[in-house]
Amino acid sequence: MDRPDVLVVGAGVSGLTTSVRLAEQGLRVRLVAEAAPRDTNSAAAGAIWDPIYAEHARVPEWAAASYAVFSRMAAESFPGVRVVDGIEASRSPITSPGWARGLPGFRECVRAELPKGFVHGWHYTAPIIDMPPYLAALEAMVRASGAELRFGARLTSLAEGFAQAPIVVNCSGSGARELVPDPTVKPIRGQLVVIRNPGHREFFAEHTEELGEMIYLLPQGDILLLGGSAEEGVADPEPDPLVADAILKRCGDIFPEIRDAEVLGHRGGIRPARPVIRLEQESSGGRHIVHNYGHSGAGVSLSWGCADDVTAVVCGLLGR
């Protein structure tokens, strides 16, 4: 490729989605990343659309835009994307959140629908993404657009990217802590246990105000993903057997039918937490960085909305 218009840094869900949107505008895109999509933290995500655990004034708009895209993808049988019915429930008597009330299939649960220990819940329909095939399909879209992908490429600073393109889009996730550098980015390890699905067709998610120990069950056909955990300050994505055992116990206490299910594997990944998502432009001397990171546990849920905003900024910089 000749010198591209834009260099995208990062091959997780934010980097790939942003690259798709930029290429759709006819821009010449080069994506560089240390890890290929299948090896990123995004590949380990449970990935139910759930726009919480991330802060920014535009979260509602980003979440709604992403929900609409995922719904279209599900209707078109895009790899890994399905729309599933399920319940989100709380152990305390809270009001159902506003973002849930406008969703398809929303209704308040009756007490008989709730597992033991839960006092309030709501039913709705949401996209669930099986991340490995989904990321592979996004990667294929990026390649089909004519964009160039370079994996195994490590930048020591974003400024290095200007040797390749006049605009650098930073989708480096937890790597932004060193790459920017941004010390406000904090790693939070999350784990999932993969079991053979004993027959669950609906999701269940525990509603909590903060990331921590929680219960969720995400059906992916013949497998069921069990979660979850949130270990602040842990930057090693390798799953911890003790944390996995605790997830199995928590989920089994609520749903006894899974206690004897075959464990098929474990997933671990790092959520890039930040007090506020950073989606903004930095410019100096005709060179521009557009940041898109700090999504914590909502990277997938906000991915398409954020990509649209990044693309609008980039096109504005290029006068398009």
N, C-alpha and C positions, 0 to 999 in steps of 0.2 A: 504494500500500500504506500502511496505517496503520503506526505505529511498529513496526518488526519486533522479534522477540525477539533476533535475532542478526544481526550484521553480519560477513560474511566478506570479508577483504581478500585479493585475488589470484584470477586466473582461469586459472592453470595447472592441472596435474593434481591438485595437493593441494587447491586452492580449490574446484574443481568437484566432486571426489569427496566432500569434506567437506560441501559444500552439499547434495548428494544425500542423504547420510545424515541430516543435520539435518532436512531437509524430510520425510523418511520418518517422522520422529517427530512430525510435525504442527506443527513450529515454523515461525514466520514468518521467512523468511530473505531478507536483501538481500545481494547480492554486488556489491562495487565493485572496479574494477581499472582501471589505466591502459591496459592492452592487452587486447583481446579474445582469447579462447582461441587462435584461429588465429595470433596474432602473439606468443604467449608463447614462452619458452624451451622449454617442454614440447613444443611443436609440432615442434621440431627433433630431438627425442630418437629414438634408435634403438629403445629401449624393449623390450629382451628382459628377462624376469623373471630377475633375477640379484642376490640380496640381499647385495652386497658394496660396498665403498667407502663405507660409512656406519656410524657407531658409535652404539650404544645397547643397553642391556640387553634391550630388548624387540624388537630386530630380528628374531629368529627367529619370534616370535608374529605380528608385523606382516606378515612375508613369507609365512608360511603362510596367514594369513587372505586376503591378496591373491591368492595362487596359487589358492585355492579359488574366489574370486569370478571371476577371469579364466577359469578352467576352465569354470564355469557359463556365462559369457558366450559363450565359444567354442562350447559345445554349443548355445546358442540363437542363434548367428549374429549376435551383437552387432557392429555396425560396427567394423572395424579389429582385432578380436581373434581370434587363431588360436593353436592349440597345435601346436608344431612339434618334430620330433625334431632332435637335433644333438649336437655334440661340443664340450666345453670341454677345452682341453689346455694343458699347461705345458712350458716348455723345461727345467725342472729336475725331478728325481725326487721330487716331493712326494706326500703322501697326499691322496687325494680328500677334499674338505671334507665335513663332516657334513651340511650342509644339502642337498647333492646326493644323498647316499646314500639318502635316503628318498623321492626323487622317482620318478614313473612312468617306466619304461623305463631305470632306472639300471643300468649295468654298466660295468666297467672296459674300456677299449679295449685291443685287441691292437696291437702295434707297427705292423702293416701298415696300420692305419686312420689313423695319425697322419701329418700332413704332415712334410716334411723340417725338421729342427731341433727337433722336439718329441719328448719322451721319455716323457711320461705323459699320459693323458687319460681322460675318462669320458663316456659317452653318457647322455643323459637327455632327457626331454620337458619343454618349457617354453613358457609363453605368450610370444608376440611380438605387440607392439601397433603397428599402423600409426597413428601419433598424430594426424595431421590429421582423418581421419574419426572416430576414437575421441573426440577432444575435442569435435567437432561433435555427436556423439551424446550425450555427457555434458551439454553445454550445453542440448540439447533436453530432456533429462530434468529438468534444473534448472528450465527454463521451464515444463514441463508440471506441475511440482509446485506452481506458483503463486508461486515465488520471484521476486524482482525482481533484474534484472541491470543494472548501470550501468557502462558502459565509458567510457574517457576521463576517469575520475575519479581524481585524484591527491591522496592524503593526504600532508601534510607530517609527521604524527606519528600514531601509533595513538590517542592521546588524542582527536584530532579525531573519531574514530568514535563516541565516546560521545554526540555530538550526535544520532546516528541510532539507536543501540541501546544497551542496558545491558551487552551482552556483545559483545566484538570478538574474532573468531577470525582470527589472523594467519597467513595462508598466502602471505606475500609473497615467499618464496624468496630469491633474491639481493638483492632490494630491502630485506630486513630489516636489511642492514648500515647503511643510512641511516634507515630508518623506525623501528626500535626505539629508539635505534640499537644495533647489535651489531657491534663491530669484529672479533669472532672469525669472522664470515662472510667467506669469501674466494671471489672469483669464479674459476672454472676454465672456460676456453672449451673446448668440444668440437666437433669437426667430423665430418661424414659426407660421403661422395661417393656420389651416386645414379647407378647404371649400369643399362643394360638387362640383365636377368637372362639369362645364357647357359644356364641350366638347373638352377641350384642349388635344391634343395628342402629341404635341411637347413641349419641354422645352424652356424657355426663361431665359437668365441670363445676367444681366448687368455686363459689364467688368469694374472693378475699380482697381486701383493700390494698394489701401489699404482697409482693412476691415472697413466697416462703414455702413451707410444707403444705401441700394441698392434695386434693384428689381429683384426677380427671381420667376419663376413659374415652379414647378416640378410636372408633372402628375404622379399619382400613381393609375391608373385605375379609379375608381369611385370618388376618392378624388384628390384634387389639393393642393399642399403645396405652400404657399406664403411666401416670405421672402423679405428682411431679415434685420437683425440688428446686430450691434457689439458694445456692451457697455463695454468699457475697465474698468478694475478694479472691475467689478460687479461679485461677486462670488456666488450669490444666483440664482439658475437656475429657480426659480419660474417666470413664464411669467408676464410681466407688462402690464396691460390693455391699458395704454396710448401708449406704444410701438406697441402693436397689432393694435390699431386703426390707427396709422401712417402707418404701413405696408399695411393695407387694403386700405387706401387712396392712397398711392403711386402706388400700383398695379392697383387699380380701375381707376386712372387717365390715365394710359397707356392702360389698357384693360377694357373698360367699361362694358363688358359682365359679369364680375365677381362681379360687385357692389351689385347685388341682390342675389348672391349665398348664400346658407345656410352655416353659420359658424358651423363647427362640433367640433372644439376644438383648443387647443393651445399647443405648445411645447416650452420648454425652456431648454437650456443646456449650459455648459461652455466649451469654446474652450481653450485648454492649450497652450497659446502663449509663445514663447521663441525666442530670437534673431536668434538662429540656432537650428535646430533639434538636439537632443542629442542621437546619436547611437554610443556608444563606450563602451569599456571594462575598468573596474577598478579591479585591482588585488592586494592582500596583504596577505601574509602568507598562500598561497594555497587556499584562498577563493576569489571568483570572483563575481562581479556585472556587468551585461551587461545592459546598459541603452537603452531604446527605448521610448522616450517621447518628447514633445515639438512640436507637429505637427500642432498646431494652427488649421486652418480650413481645413487642407488637410489630416487628419488622415485616413479617408476611402480611399482616392485617392492613398495614398502611402502605405497602410497597408500590401499588400502582398510582395512588394519589400523590405520593411523594415524587415518583418518577415524572408525573405530569408537571409538577411544579418546577422540578429541576430542568426539564426540557424547555419550559417557558422562559426560564432565566437564561439558559444557554442560547436559545434562539434570539432573545433580546440582545444579548451581547454580540451576536453575529449579524444583527440587523435583519433578521428574517421574520 
